[in-house]
Structure formats: structure tokens, C-alpha cells
Amino acid sequence: DSGVTQTPKHLITATGQRVTLRCSPRSGDLSVYWYQQSLDQGLQFLIQYYNGEERAKGNILERFSAQQFPDLHSELNLSSLELGDSALYFCASSSPPLAGAHPDTQYFGPGTRLTVL
Amino acid sequence: AQTVTQSQPEMSVQEAETVTLSCTYDTSESDYYLFWYKQPPSRQMILVIRQEAYKQQNATENRFSVNFQKAAKSFSLKISDSQLGDAAMYFCAYRKSNNFGNEKLTFGTGTRLTIIP
């Protein structure tokens, strides 16, 4: 158990709909990362938040957005869903620079499997 | 842009034997981190081992060790005394060091390891 939690585990929805994925980082971690794992694109970085602020963006579609709340949990919002958005979405967290045993290491949650029908 | 290449889509090894998974990467940075993650059928991403580029000594974690060749940009994973529980997809990943603001992981395409009883 990495200490990162994600809900829900599975999500089945229809095209055009909107969903929200939730992530709680490990205790003390300030950074949250979102990754998408699909069969054709592999593991791709979407976005990073650090202590409530957006830090970096990767290959995140405009239909997707995210935020990190004051309690450090994060949500990834996916809207106008398409069949191609079906994937496993991972959240990872890491501790602040110079803190903890391995501040540069990301620990992953169990993922949310999204199926768009 | 950094790239990570895993040229072995699939590997197999007899139980109790040793296997080496290959990974090469491309970067113009001098300081960075490299990781191996394991993804068993549960789809959880589990950290196996990490290596700091500034360290000449190869990292080891019990039966797992790496052969880090910085000049060759090579980072292979050796699994000794292979066990059935080692069966999984293994991903090599790269991260810039001390790049506070964008600590995304760049992943290879993975190597599926099968353990033969």
C-alpha cells in the first residue's frame, strides 16, 4: 500500500458525459501528479500540482482540468468524454524537496479505470 | 525532450534464475533520477528501485539491482532468484533532478516479464 488513495476504482460512463476522479496523497506529500495509461499512448503525464498551485502541464486535453484543494487532495475532471478517453488514470504524490527519505520519488495510487461507452 | 526506450516488449525466465531488463534513455541533463516500476496484474504501479545519476554506485534492493552506465545512457534491471510474484510489466522511468516546477516522470513502453515455474 503506497498510502495514495484514489476513488472510484472503476467508472463506466457514456460519451459526452463528465466525471470527476479523486486522489488523496500520502500524508505530508505536497505534490500530486496525474498520469493516463492507455493501450495506444502508454503512460503519459497529464498535470502536476504543488501545495495547491499548478506546477506543470503535460499532454492534457482542454476538456480535462484538475485542481488541488487546501487539504491537498486533488480532483481530475474529465468532460465531453470520448471513447478514446477510456484508460487507467493514476495519481501519484511525492514529498517536498529536501524532506523525507526520497523526496524525488513518486508513489502511485491504485488508479481509476475509466470506461467510456 | 527526454525519451526512454525499452527494447524488449516481453521477457521470460525460469523460476530461481536471473533475468536482466534493458532500458536506455536520452537526455542532455547531467543530473537526473532513474526508476524501475513494476505493474502486476492488479495494475498498481509499485516502485522497485531508484538511482540518482550523480551516484556512481549501482542501486540494489534485495534481489533487484541495476547496472547504471551514465555515459552509455543505459539503466538495466537485474532480478536475481526470480520468483512467481515477480511476474509483471516493468517500466523504466526518468525524471529531471532538482527541477522544482516540473518533476514529471517519462516512462518507457514497458517489458512484460513472465516467470516459468
Interface residues (C-beta under 8 A of the other chain):
Chain A: S2 S31 Y33 Y35 G42 L43 F45 Q48 R55 A56 G58 L88 F90 A92 S94 P97 H102 D104 T105 Q106 Y107 F108 P110 G111 R113
Chain B: Y33 F35 Y37 S42 R43 Q44 M45 I46 L47 R50 F91 R95 S97 N98 F100 G101 N102 E103 K104 L105 T106 F107 T109 G110
